[in-house]
Amino acid sequence: MADLLNIGLSGLRVSQTQLTVTGHNISNVNTPGFTRQSATQSTTLPQFSGSGYIGSGVTLTDIRRSYSEFLTAQLRNTTSLSSDVDAYKSQIDQLDSLLAGSTTGITPSLKSFFAAIQTASEDPANIPARQLVLSEAEGLARRFNTVYDRLSAQNESLNKQLASVSDQVNRLAGSIASLNDAIAVASANGQQPNDLLDSREEAIRQLSTYVGVSVVPQSDGTQSIFVGTGQPLVVGSTANRLDAVPGNGDPTRFELQFVSGDSRQGITSLISGGELGGLVRYRTETLDTAMNSVGRLAMAITDQVNSQLGMGLDLKGNAGAALLADYNDPALAALRARNLGTNTGNAQPLLNITDTRTLTTSDYRLELTDSTTTPPTFSARRMSDGAVMTVTATANPAPTGGYSLSFSDPSGAPNGSQGFQVSFSATELGKAVQGDVFLLQPTRRGAADIGAVLDQADQLAFAAPVRSESNSQNRGTGVIGQPDLQGTSSPINPATLAVALPVALTYDAASGNFSVPAGATLTRINSDGTPATPPTFQSGQQNTYELALSDGSTVRFTMSGRPEDGDTFNVAFNDKGVSDNRNGLKLADLQSKATVGVDLNAPGTTGVSFSDGYGDLVERVGTLTAQARVDSEASTAILKQATDNRDSLSAVSLDEEAANLIKFEQYYNASSQVIQVARSLFDTLMNAFR
């Protein structure tokens, strides 16, 4: 009877524990990260009797979680991936709306600007039409400025998010370290502290929403957490941290540092996964490129418009003034070359744009590798693709001294120019120390620095500087086309040009060519600019000529018809070209001319126009946005599947637990009946001896 009583008591205790575990499951049905628990029971050691072994009841052996390391790791990884994609998508959606918007993008202002130029060119003496060009130029510059401000604001928002998410990472790392310590203590008795393990798994899962992590179990029950390429965020009960700090090369862009004790390591480029990974990936792959692309476009427009205006004459007969601000102002040039905060020296070079046509949308890294040579030796790398650049140093003239560095891509030989120079004056070069590194950003601020500076409408140079006419006494049918000034720098020098002109071209029927005065040279050319064969005038067809003037400039024009011997044609300075619109038409043609991303090895066949250049950026961002939306849908589906897989094993089912309640209640009642039977038998036995 004592054995029967013990058997009943053991069943009672086990049933009570089973009910307790079931109740615990039900109570935590909505607890994040909770894993369903179950009690494992087994028979106690039987007792031997003459007729065999007789059972002695039941005992609990373990309370375990319904847990799978594989499903948990799968959920953690998909959570990290989904957070990365969602963070990237939320940012690029904003960029896509900004660049492609009909009221926020560059395209409407660009079209309005060139439409105003076209209108003014149709009536070049119309002052109100010229004034409209100035207004549209100011509107275009403001639109670029606004786009830059919006992109800069998004960059500032990214900085704040990086700092906020880093704080969350540090908070969770501290929580995991504390849980590691508690688990190590609780596991010392050989049993698993299930609820503490659940809390730690949930903390790690939450951590994976912020940054991609690797989890390595340890023999004492703790888990080590690694980020990046193996940086130990949590080891045992010790937690390191991540800090978001202003970048050394660019204080406006926060960088992530791994902090362990007194040591710091920059890991921005090493972070992947989670919200941090998505934000860093967006900034590196999309935002930086967008800012550089818009900046390059602003510089190209400034360069081409100002250069073309400088090739014409205004209403007063002067060389055209610049419409847009000079991007090579020394104050702006200094902002494009950043001295890294880790440098030993404090040199501040200037980065000047030399050819906007060949500018890329990349940043560059410049390092002083040997300061003992003459000139000093530098190495440079293009950061977008890691390509090593060829650096050529040229001595600066006195009194500045020092050297100017030109950069070219050796794979683009013979002319792989990158479109900019870095200049170290003798004074600044003396401040540089071997090993110093400089971040070069040729186009980053281009959209911020563009601005309209011309405020006098009559200074718009719509007239061409040279004109041609036939002598009224000519007897033949020869016709000379209006000339085009070639081979001179912008702006032109009207004084020297006026001295070199006019030039009279007299047809000599005997030689079949035109005679020119001393100091000038006339050459018939092909469409590609090479000397034509035969060199003589071809009667009855269009002939193209180049006239080299005494000031070094060249004029190109056409001749056609059938001139007679002695017929004269004049090329003169266009000092009275009030109604001339030829330079204005060239300005309007810039809208469709390929002047962005030109390969100087194949000019005329490469590059894109202003509109196409911006359109390429919008298309690229739009494609990336569409891809991000697809990725978001896919990662959401994968995350749901991983969650369902984990829940199918580990989540609490109320229906199942309700059934368990009834089952274990019946077990409990049955065990109580066993105890009652044992008591009844004991009472019967006792009564038999009374």
GUDO-120970 format. One line per field, with one value per residue (C-alpha): residue number from 1; x, y, z. Coordinates in steps of 0.2 Angstrom, whole numbers, always signed. Layout:
BEGIN
i c(NUM / ...)
east c(X / ...)
north c(Y / ...)
up c(Z / ...)
! end
This chain:
BEGIN
i c(1 / 2 / 3 / 4 / 5 / 6 / 7 / 8 / 9 / 10 / 11 / 12 / 13 / 14 / 15 / 16 / 17 / 18 / 19 / 20 / 21 / 22 / 23 / 24 / 25 / 26 / 27 / 28 / 29 / 30 / 31 / 32 / 33 / 34 / 35 / 36 / 37 / 38 / 39 / 40 / 41 / 42 / 43 / 44 / 45 / 46 / 47 / 48 / 49 / 50 / 51 / 52 / 53 / 54 / 55 / 56 / 57 / 58 / 59 / 60 / 61 / 62 / 63 / 64 / 65 / 66 / 67 / 68 / 69 / 70 / 71 / 72 / 73 / 74 / 75 / 76 / 77 / 78 / 79 / 80 / 81 / 82 / 83 / 84 / 85 / 86 / 87 / 88 / 89 / 90 / 91 / 92 / 93 / 94 / 95 / 96 / 97 / 98 / 99 / 100 / 101 / 102 / 103 / 104 / 105 / 106 / 107 / 108 / 109 / 110 / 111 / 112 / 113 / 114 / 115 / 116 / 117 / 118 / 119 / 120 / 121 / 122 / 123 / 124 / 125 / 126 / 127 / 128 / 129 / 130 / 131 / 132 / 133 / 134 / 135 / 136 / 137 / 138 / 139 / 140 / 141 / 142 / 143 / 144 / 145 / 146 / 147 / 148 / 149 / 150 / 151 / 152 / 153 / 154 / 155 / 156 / 157 / 158 / 159 / 160 / 161 / 162 / 163 / 164 / 165 / 166 / 167 / 168 / 169 / 170 / 171 / 172 / 173 / 174 / 175 / 176 / 177 / 178 / 179 / 180 / 181 / 182 / 183 / 184 / 185 / 186 / 187 / 188 / 189 / 190 / 191 / 192 / 193 / 194 / 195 / 196 / 197 / 198 / 199 / 200 / 201 / 202 / 203 / 204 / 205 / 206 / 207 / 208 / 209 / 210 / 211 / 212 / 213 / 214 / 215 / 216 / 217 / 218 / 219 / 220 / 221 / 222 / 223 / 224 / 225 / 226 / 227 / 228 / 229 / 230 / 231 / 232 / 233 / 234 / 235 / 236 / 237 / 238 / 239 / 240 / 241 / 242 / 243 / 244 / 245 / 246 / 247 / 248 / 249 / 250 / 251 / 252 / 253 / 254 / 255 / 256 / 257 / 258 / 259 / 260 / 261 / 262 / 263 / 264 / 265 / 266 / 267 / 268 / 269 / 270 / 271 / 272 / 273 / 274 / 275 / 276 / 277 / 278 / 279 / 280 / 281 / 282 / 283 / 284 / 285 / 286 / 287 / 288 / 289 / 290 / 291 / 292 / 293 / 294 / 295 / 296 / 297 / 298 / 299 / 300 / 301 / 302 / 303 / 304 / 305 / 306 / 307 / 308 / 309 / 310 / 311 / 312 / 313 / 314 / 315 / 316 / 317 / 318 / 319 / 320 / 321 / 322 / 323 / 324 / 325 / 326 / 327 / 328 / 329 / 330 / 331 / 332 / 333 / 334 / 335 / 336 / 337 / 338 / 339 / 340 / 341 / 342 / 343 / 344 / 345 / 346 / 347 / 348 / 349 / 350 / 351 / 352 / 353 / 354 / 355 / 356 / 357 / 358 / 359 / 360 / 361 / 362 / 363 / 364 / 365 / 366 / 367 / 368 / 369 / 370 / 371 / 372 / 373 / 374 / 375 / 376 / 377 / 378 / 379 / 380 / 381 / 382 / 383 / 384 / 385 / 386 / 387 / 388 / 389 / 390 / 391 / 392 / 393 / 394 / 395 / 396 / 397 / 398 / 399 / 400 / 401 / 402 / 403 / 404 / 405 / 406 / 407 / 408 / 409 / 410 / 411 / 412 / 413 / 414 / 415 / 416 / 417 / 418 / 419 / 420 / 421 / 422 / 423 / 424 / 425 / 426 / 427 / 428 / 429 / 430 / 431 / 432 / 433 / 434 / 435 / 436 / 437 / 438 / 439 / 440 / 441 / 442 / 443 / 444 / 445 / 446 / 447 / 448 / 449 / 450 / 451 / 452 / 453 / 454 / 455 / 456 / 457 / 458 / 459 / 460 / 461 / 462 / 463 / 464 / 465 / 466 / 467 / 468 / 469 / 470 / 471 / 472 / 473 / 474 / 475 / 476 / 477 / 478 / 479 / 480 / 481 / 482 / 483 / 484 / 485 / 486 / 487 / 488 / 489 / 490 / 491 / 492 / 493 / 494 / 495 / 496 / 497 / 498 / 499 / 500 / 501 / 502 / 503 / 504 / 505 / 506 / 507 / 508 / 509 / 510 / 511 / 512 / 513 / 514 / 515 / 516 / 517 / 518 / 519 / 520 / 521 / 522 / 523 / 524 / 525 / 526 / 527 / 528 / 529 / 530 / 531 / 532 / 533 / 534 / 535 / 536 / 537 / 538 / 539 / 540 / 541 / 542 / 543 / 544 / 545 / 546 / 547 / 548 / 549 / 550 / 551 / 552 / 553 / 554 / 555 / 556 / 557 / 558 / 559 / 560 / 561 / 562 / 563 / 564 / 565 / 566 / 567 / 568 / 569 / 570 / 571 / 572 / 573 / 574 / 575 / 576 / 577 / 578 / 579 / 580 / 581 / 582 / 583 / 584 / 585 / 586 / 587 / 588 / 589 / 590 / 591 / 592 / 593 / 594 / 595 / 596 / 597 / 598 / 599 / 600 / 601 / 602 / 603 / 604 / 605 / 606 / 607 / 608 / 609 / 610 / 611 / 612 / 613 / 614 / 615 / 616 / 617 / 618 / 619 / 620 / 621 / 622 / 623 / 624 / 625 / 626 / 627 / 628 / 629 / 630 / 631 / 632 / 633 / 634 / 635 / 636 / 637 / 638 / 639 / 640 / 641 / 642 / 643 / 644 / 645 / 646 / 647 / 648 / 649 / 650 / 651 / 652 / 653 / 654 / 655 / 656 / 657 / 658 / 659 / 660 / 661 / 662 / 663 / 664 / 665 / 666 / 667 / 668 / 669 / 670 / 671 / 672 / 673 / 674 / 675 / 676 / 677 / 678 / 679 / 680 / 681 / 682 / 683 / 684 / 685 / 686 / 687 / 688 / 689 / 690)
east c(+0 / +15 / +21 / +4 / +3 / +20 / +15 / -1 / +9 / +22 / +8 / +0 / +16 / +20 / +2 / +3 / +19 / +12 / -3 / +9 / +19 / +3 / -3 / +14 / +13 / -5 / +0 / +14 / +5 / +8 / +25 / +37 / +51 / +43 / +46 / +33 / +39 / +35 / +39 / +47 / +43 / +49 / +46 / +56 / +67 / +56 / +57 / +61 / +50 / +49 / +37 / +47 / +50 / +36 / +35 / +37 / +29 / +34 / +47 / +50 / +67 / +67 / +57 / +62 / +59 / +52 / +67 / +77 / +93 / +91 / +74 / +80 / +95 / +85 / +72 / +87 / +95 / +79 / +74 / +91 / +89 / +71 / +76 / +90 / +79 / +65 / +78 / +85 / +68 / +61 / +76 / +76 / +57 / +60 / +75 / +64 / +50 / +62 / +71 / +57 / +44 / +37 / +38 / +54 / +65 / +78 / +70 / +56 / +68 / +80 / +67 / +61 / +79 / +82 / +65 / +69 / +85 / +77 / +64 / +77 / +87 / +72 / +73 / +90 / +87 / +71 / +76 / +61 / +65 / +83 / +77 / +67 / +83 / +91 / +75 / +75 / +94 / +90 / +76 / +87 / +101 / +88 / +81 / +98 / +101 / +85 / +88 / +105 / +97 / +85 / +98 / +109 / +94 / +92 / +110 / +108 / +93 / +103 / +116 / +103 / +96 / +113 / +116 / +99 / +101 / +118 / +111 / +98 / +112 / +122 / +106 / +103 / +121 / +121 / +105 / +112 / +128 / +118 / +107 / +123 / +129 / +113 / +112 / +129 / +125 / +108 / +116 / +129 / +117 / +116 / +98 / +93 / +85 / +72 / +64 / +81 / +86 / +70 / +74 / +91 / +85 / +72 / +85 / +97 / +82 / +79 / +97 / +97 / +84 / +97 / +113 / +118 / +125 / +134 / +130 / +143 / +137 / +150 / +152 / +146 / +129 / +134 / +133 / +146 / +139 / +149 / +146 / +154 / +169 / +170 / +170 / +165 / +150 / +146 / +158 / +151 / +146 / +156 / +148 / +157 / +148 / +145 / +147 / +141 / +153 / +157 / +168 / +186 / +186 / +168 / +161 / +144 / +143 / +143 / +154 / +152 / +166 / +168 / +173 / +181 / +189 / +200 / +202 / +192 / +190 / +180 / +168 / +156 / +161 / +161 / +143 / +129 / +112 / +99 / +93 / +111 / +117 / +102 / +106 / +124 / +121 / +109 / +121 / +136 / +127 / +113 / +114 / +132 / +131 / +115 / +123 / +138 / +128 / +117 / +133 / +141 / +126 / +126 / +145 / +143 / +128 / +139 / +154 / +145 / +134 / +147 / +160 / +147 / +142 / +161 / +162 / +150 / +146 / +133 / +123 / +137 / +150 / +159 / +163 / +149 / +150 / +147 / +129 / +132 / +144 / +162 / +164 / +183 / +182 / +196 / +184 / +174 / +190 / +196 / +179 / +182 / +198 / +197 / +211 / +207 / +207 / +219 / +233 / +249 / +250 / +237 / +239 / +224 / +225 / +213 / +203 / +200 / +189 / +198 / +185 / +167 / +165 / +176 / +170 / +164 / +152 / +165 / +175 / +194 / +207 / +224 / +239 / +256 / +267 / +284 / +288 / +307 / +306 / +305 / +291 / +283 / +275 / +257 / +245 / +226 / +212 / +194 / +183 / +168 / +177 / +194 / +203 / +221 / +224 / +239 / +245 / +255 / +263 / +267 / +276 / +265 / +272 / +279 / +275 / +263 / +275 / +271 / +263 / +247 / +242 / +232 / +223 / +219 / +213 / +226 / +213 / +206 / +223 / +228 / +217 / +208 / +207 / +196 / +192 / +200 / +217 / +223 / +235 / +247 / +255 / +273 / +266 / +253 / +265 / +276 / +262 / +260 / +267 / +271 / +256 / +244 / +227 / +215 / +197 / +193 / +175 / +175 / +156 / +149 / +144 / +141 / +122 / +125 / +137 / +128 / +121 / +116 / +127 / +123 / +110 / +111 / +101 / +110 / +126 / +120 / +131 / +119 / +129 / +143 / +160 / +163 / +152 / +154 / +148 / +150 / +156 / +141 / +152 / +154 / +150 / +149 / +136 / +148 / +140 / +149 / +141 / +142 / +158 / +160 / +175 / +185 / +201 / +201 / +198 / +183 / +180 / +186 / +196 / +187 / +201 / +214 / +200 / +196 / +214 / +215 / +200 / +193 / +201 / +196 / +195 / +198 / +195 / +208 / +201 / +218 / +224 / +206 / +208 / +206 / +220 / +221 / +232 / +248 / +246 / +231 / +230 / +216 / +213 / +200 / +195 / +185 / +170 / +182 / +194 / +208 / +215 / +204 / +210 / +212 / +215 / +207 / +189 / +177 / +164 / +146 / +147 / +149 / +167 / +172 / +186 / +196 / +204 / +219 / +220 / +235 / +229 / +230 / +211 / +203 / +187 / +177 / +164 / +157 / +159 / +147 / +141 / +152 / +163 / +171 / +189 / +192 / +176 / +179 / +171 / +175 / +176 / +175 / +172 / +154 / +154 / +136 / +128 / +113 / +101 / +113 / +107 / +120 / +128 / +111 / +106 / +122 / +117 / +100 / +108 / +118 / +101 / +104 / +123 / +133 / +143 / +142 / +152 / +162 / +177 / +190 / +196 / +180 / +172 / +156 / +152 / +151 / +143 / +125 / +116 / +110 / +93 / +99 / +112 / +98 / +86 / +99 / +100 / +81 / +80 / +94 / +86 / +69 / +76 / +84 / +67 / +57 / +70 / +69 / +51 / +52 / +65 / +55 / +40 / +51 / +60 / +43 / +37 / +53 / +52 / +34 / +39 / +53 / +42 / +29 / +42 / +48 / +30 / +25 / +37 / +40 / +24 / +10 / -6 / -21 / -31 / -17 / -14 / -33 / -33 / -17 / -26 / -40 / -28 / -17 / -32 / -38 / -21 / -21 / -39 / -34 / -18 / -29 / -40 / -25 / -20 / -38 / -38 / -22 / -29 / -45 / -35 / -24 / -40 / -47 / -31 / -31 / -49 / -45 / -34 / -45)
north c(+0 / +11 / +8 / +11 / +27 / +33 / +28 / +39 / +53 / +53 / +53 / +68 / +78 / +74 / +79 / +95 / +99 / +96 / +107 / +120 / +119 / +120 / +135 / +143 / +140 / +147 / +163 / +167 / +163 / +182 / +184 / +188 / +175 / +163 / +144 / +131 / +120 / +102 / +91 / +75 / +60 / +43 / +28 / +27 / +12 / -4 / -15 / -33 / -46 / -64 / -64 / -50 / -31 / -20 / -2 / +12 / +26 / +41 / +55 / +71 / +70 / +87 / +103 / +107 / +119 / +115 / +122 / +121 / +129 / +128 / +136 / +150 / +154 / +154 / +166 / +177 / +178 / +182 / +195 / +203 / +202 / +209 / +224 / +228 / +228 / +238 / +251 / +253 / +254 / +267 / +278 / +276 / +279 / +296 / +299 / +292 / +304 / +319 / +316 / +310 / +322 / +335 / +348 / +343 / +336 / +345 / +341 / +354 / +369 / +363 / +362 / +380 / +387 / +381 / +385 / +403 / +403 / +397 / +411 / +424 / +418 / +420 / +439 / +443 / +461 / +458 / +464 / +456 / +439 / +440 / +445 / +429 / +419 / +427 / +422 / +404 / +403 / +408 / +396 / +382 / +386 / +386 / +370 / +362 / +370 / +363 / +346 / +346 / +353 / +338 / +326 / +334 / +333 / +315 / +312 / +321 / +310 / +295 / +301 / +302 / +285 / +278 / +285 / +280 / +262 / +261 / +265 / +251 / +239 / +244 / +242 / +225 / +220 / +225 / +215 / +199 / +201 / +201 / +186 / +177 / +180 / +174 / +159 / +153 / +154 / +145 / +132 / +127 / +114 / +105 / +111 / +123 / +140 / +140 / +157 / +165 / +156 / +162 / +180 / +179 / +172 / +186 / +199 / +192 / +192 / +210 / +214 / +206 / +218 / +232 / +223 / +207 / +195 / +179 / +168 / +156 / +145 / +142 / +127 / +137 / +140 / +158 / +164 / +176 / +188 / +195 / +209 / +214 / +203 / +195 / +210 / +203 / +213 / +202 / +189 / +181 / +194 / +208 / +219 / +231 / +244 / +253 / +272 / +283 / +297 / +311 / +304 / +309 / +313 / +320 / +326 / +327 / +308 / +298 / +282 / +267 / +263 / +247 / +252 / +239 / +246 / +261 / +255 / +260 / +252 / +259 / +246 / +256 / +246 / +230 / +231 / +221 / +216 / +224 / +242 / +248 / +237 / +244 / +262 / +261 / +251 / +265 / +279 / +270 / +263 / +276 / +293 / +297 / +293 / +303 / +318 / +316 / +314 / +329 / +339 / +334 / +339 / +356 / +358 / +353 / +365 / +379 / +375 / +373 / +388 / +400 / +393 / +396 / +413 / +417 / +413 / +426 / +445 / +454 / +469 / +481 / +471 / +464 / +446 / +437 / +437 / +421 / +418 / +405 / +406 / +400 / +382 / +384 / +398 / +394 / +393 / +380 / +371 / +369 / +360 / +346 / +340 / +334 / +331 / +316 / +318 / +304 / +313 / +318 / +334 / +347 / +352 / +359 / +356 / +364 / +353 / +362 / +356 / +355 / +347 / +344 / +332 / +318 / +320 / +304 / +302 / +294 / +300 / +297 / +293 / +302 / +297 / +305 / +289 / +297 / +315 / +314 / +313 / +328 / +330 / +320 / +304 / +301 / +287 / +288 / +276 / +278 / +273 / +268 / +253 / +253 / +257 / +264 / +280 / +287 / +303 / +316 / +330 / +347 / +361 / +376 / +393 / +406 / +413 / +399 / +385 / +367 / +355 / +351 / +333 / +327 / +310 / +298 / +280 / +269 / +258 / +273 / +276 / +286 / +299 / +293 / +310 / +311 / +330 / +338 / +343 / +344 / +358 / +359 / +376 / +376 / +381 / +368 / +355 / +359 / +354 / +337 / +322 / +305 / +294 / +308 / +303 / +315 / +312 / +320 / +324 / +333 / +333 / +331 / +350 / +354 / +356 / +367 / +379 / +383 / +400 / +413 / +428 / +439 / +452 / +462 / +455 / +465 / +455 / +439 / +435 / +429 / +435 / +426 / +436 / +434 / +437 / +435 / +443 / +443 / +458 / +466 / +467 / +448 / +441 / +423 / +413 / +409 / +409 / +410 / +403 / +412 / +408 / +398 / +403 / +388 / +384 / +398 / +399 / +406 / +420 / +427 / +443 / +455 / +467 / +454 / +447 / +464 / +467 / +450 / +454 / +458 / +445 / +446 / +430 / +433 / +419 / +415 / +405 / +400 / +391 / +386 / +393 / +409 / +420 / +428 / +442 / +439 / +432 / +421 / +404 / +396 / +377 / +366 / +352 / +336 / +335 / +327 / +342 / +334 / +342 / +339 / +332 / +340 / +356 / +367 / +374 / +361 / +371 / +366 / +358 / +363 / +366 / +368 / +379 / +383 / +401 / +402 / +421 / +430 / +430 / +411 / +408 / +398 / +402 / +388 / +391 / +384 / +390 / +384 / +389 / +395 / +410 / +420 / +425 / +440 / +438 / +443 / +437 / +445 / +437 / +452 / +455 / +456 / +472 / +477 / +460 / +466 / +455 / +440 / +425 / +412 / +410 / +410 / +395 / +386 / +389 / +381 / +367 / +363 / +355 / +340 / +340 / +326 / +335 / +323 / +308 / +310 / +298 / +309 / +294 / +294 / +312 / +314 / +296 / +295 / +305 / +310 / +327 / +336 / +329 / +312 / +313 / +317 / +305 / +291 / +295 / +295 / +279 / +271 / +276 / +271 / +254 / +252 / +257 / +245 / +231 / +236 / +234 / +217 / +213 / +219 / +208 / +193 / +196 / +198 / +182 / +173 / +181 / +175 / +158 / +157 / +164 / +151 / +137 / +142 / +144 / +127 / +120 / +132 / +143 / +140 / +132 / +136 / +122 / +110 / +117 / +116 / +98 / +96 / +104 / +92 / +77 / +82 / +86 / +68 / +62 / +72 / +65 / +47 / +49 / +56 / +40 / +29 / +38 / +37 / +18 / +16 / +25 / +14 / -2 / +5 / +9 / -8 / -16 / -6 / -10 / -29 / -28 / -18)
up c(+0 / +4 / -14 / -21 / -12 / -18 / -36 / -34 / -27 / -41 / -54 / -44 / -44 / -63 / -68 / -58 / -66 / -83 / -79 / -73 / -90 / -100 / -90 / -93 / -112 / -112 / -102 / -114 / -131 / -136 / -128 / -142 / -144 / -132 / -136 / -132 / -117 / -113 / -98 / -101 / -90 / -87 / -75 / -59 / -55 / -53 / -37 / -38 / -31 / -31 / -46 / -56 / -56 / -50 / -56 / -43 / -52 / -63 / -62 / -72 / -82 / -91 / -96 / -113 / -127 / -144 / -152 / -168 / -170 / -189 / -190 / -177 / -188 / -203 / -195 / -189 / -206 / -216 / -203 / -206 / -225 / -224 / -214 / -225 / -241 / -232 / -226 / -243 / -251 / -239 / -244 / -263 / -264 / -258 / -271 / -285 / -281 / -280 / -297 / -307 / -301 / -313 / -300 / -291 / -305 / -316 / -333 / -332 / -328 / -341 / -355 / -350 / -350 / -367 / -374 / -368 / -377 / -393 / -391 / -388 / -403 / -415 / -411 / -403 / -402 / -391 / -373 / -364 / -373 / -367 / -349 / -349 / -352 / -337 / -327 / -333 / -329 / -312 / -310 / -317 / -304 / -290 / -295 / -295 / -278 / -271 / -277 / -269 / -253 / -253 / -256 / -242 / -231 / -234 / -230 / -214 / -210 / -214 / -201 / -188 / -192 / -191 / -174 / -168 / -174 / -167 / -150 / -152 / -157 / -141 / -130 / -137 / -136 / -117 / -114 / -123 / -112 / -96 / -102 / -106 / -88 / -81 / -92 / -88 / -69 / -71 / -83 / -70 / -62 / -79 / -83 / -97 / -91 / -105 / -102 / -101 / -117 / -126 / -120 / -127 / -144 / -145 / -141 / -155 / -167 / -163 / -165 / -183 / -188 / -185 / -191 / -199 / -185 / -184 / -168 / -161 / -146 / -132 / -121 / -105 / -113 / -118 / -136 / -145 / -157 / -172 / -184 / -200 / -205 / -187 / -175 / -158 / -153 / -138 / -130 / -114 / -102 / -111 / -124 / -136 / -146 / -162 / -164 / -178 / -179 / -192 / -206 / -206 / -225 / -225 / -209 / -217 / -219 / -203 / -202 / -191 / -179 / -169 / -151 / -140 / -125 / -130 / -148 / -163 / -180 / -195 / -201 / -212 / -228 / -218 / -212 / -221 / -217 / -205 / -206 / -204 / -219 / -230 / -225 / -229 / -245 / -251 / -247 / -255 / -271 / -274 / -264 / -267 / -286 / -287 / -279 / -290 / -306 / -303 / -298 / -315 / -325 / -316 / -320 / -338 / -341 / -333 / -343 / -360 / -358 / -352 / -365 / -379 / -373 / -373 / -391 / -396 / -396 / -386 / -391 / -387 / -398 / -383 / -379 / -370 / -351 / -341 / -337 / -323 / -308 / -310 / -302 / -301 / -288 / -276 / -261 / -271 / -277 / -259 / -254 / -267 / -260 / -241 / -230 / -220 / -201 / -199 / -209 / -201 / -211 / -214 / -233 / -242 / -261 / -273 / -285 / -302 / -316 / -332 / -344 / -338 / -353 / -346 / -328 / -320 / -306 / -294 / -279 / -279 / -266 / -267 / -257 / -255 / -257 / -258 / -253 / -256 / -275 / -286 / -290 / -276 / -280 / -278 / -281 / -284 / -285 / -292 / -278 / -289 / -297 / -288 / -304 / -301 / -310 / -318 / -309 / -319 / -310 / -318 / -310 / -306 / -312 / -300 / -288 / -283 / -286 / -281 / -293 / -302 / -303 / -318 / -318 / -332 / -333 / -341 / -348 / -358 / -367 / -376 / -368 / -352 / -344 / -328 / -331 / -316 / -308 / -290 / -287 / -272 / -270 / -264 / -247 / -246 / -252 / -238 / -226 / -233 / -225 / -234 / -231 / -231 / -239 / -248 / -253 / -270 / -274 / -291 / -293 / -276 / -273 / -292 / -289 / -274 / -282 / -298 / -298 / -311 / -310 / -326 / -323 / -339 / -353 / -367 / -362 / -368 / -383 / -396 / -411 / -420 / -420 / -438 / -454 / -473 / -488 / -507 / -516 / -525 / -541 / -542 / -559 / -555 / -545 / -531 / -513 / -497 / -481 / -464 / -455 / -439 / -428 / -423 / -413 / -400 / -381 / -373 / -371 / -387 / -388 / -400 / -401 / -408 / -419 / -426 / -430 / -440 / -450 / -463 / -475 / -493 / -503 / -522 / -534 / -547 / -561 / -568 / -551 / -547 / -529 / -519 / -514 / -497 / -490 / -481 / -463 / -468 / -474 / -483 / -484 / -492 / -480 / -479 / -467 / -454 / -455 / -465 / -480 / -496 / -512 / -524 / -514 / -527 / -527 / -535 / -545 / -544 / -527 / -509 / -503 / -485 / -481 / -465 / -464 / -452 / -446 / -440 / -422 / -422 / -423 / -437 / -447 / -455 / -469 / -485 / -503 / -518 / -535 / -549 / -546 / -560 / -561 / -549 / -539 / -521 / -504 / -487 / -470 / -457 / -439 / -434 / -425 / -430 / -427 / -417 / -427 / -428 / -419 / -424 / -407 / -399 / -410 / -405 / -387 / -391 / -399 / -383 / -377 / -388 / -390 / -382 / -369 / -354 / -351 / -368 / -372 / -379 / -389 / -399 / -398 / -408 / -405 / -386 / -372 / -370 / -369 / -354 / -355 / -358 / -344 / -332 / -340 / -337 / -319 / -317 / -326 / -316 / -300 / -306 / -311 / -293 / -285 / -295 / -290 / -272 / -272 / -280 / -267 / -253 / -258 / -260 / -243 / -235 / -242 / -237 / -219 / -217 / -223 / -210 / -197 / -201 / -201 / -184 / -177 / -183 / -171 / -157 / -156 / -144 / -150 / -139 / -146 / -142 / -125 / -121 / -125 / -114 / -100 / -101 / -103 / -88 / -77 / -80 / -76 / -60 / -55 / -59 / -48 / -35 / -36 / -34 / -18 / -12 / -16 / -7 / +8 / +7 / +7 / +22 / +32 / +28 / +34 / +50 / +54 / +52 / +67 / +79)
! end
